[in-house]
């Protein structure tokens, strides 16, 4: 897979605000179309007998990864948490204007406490999982930033949410040191 700016859920510096009313979920700025032609465009050449395009990007030996990073630190007055869900949807076809159908959550982070939502923090990192159920055959992918009912954030942004082919972080930076300064 070749990655480029079209493979971003929130472009670098996009600063997607998660400040909204209580329990309001915020979808990513971009929806990724695995066909590459964009939401609302018809597939113009499908090999075989399929009438709709769909593929499972989570299979194979080499899998892409998703990484979401905060921008502005999050704040809440009512104990809000954030869950980042990676979702996939099939193509509705010509009758639905080639729009995404119902989204299915493939993997999610689980609730992240506001204390962990500091500025420039990686809050989600996971491999593309296989589509489930097995016959899903999605065309569209998105991230959904979920806030529980009756809670909300008074500050907080997502600075980027990207597709990457390799982890480029220094994995040992949080490891304890087993030496003492003399």
PELIN-V737646 format. One line per field, one symbol per residue. psi: psi as a letter, one per 40 degrees, with the letter a starting at -180 (. if undefined). A space follows every 50 residues. Layout:
BEGIN
psi: ???
END
This chain:
BEGIN
psi: hhiadefhdhihedghhehaihehihiidihhhedeeiheiiheghhaei eihiiheeiidhiiihhhhichiiiieffiihhhhhiiiiheaddeffii ahihhdiidihhiddefiifhhehhiihiiihidedgidiiiihhhhiie iiieihihdihihieiheihdeeeiihfiih.
END
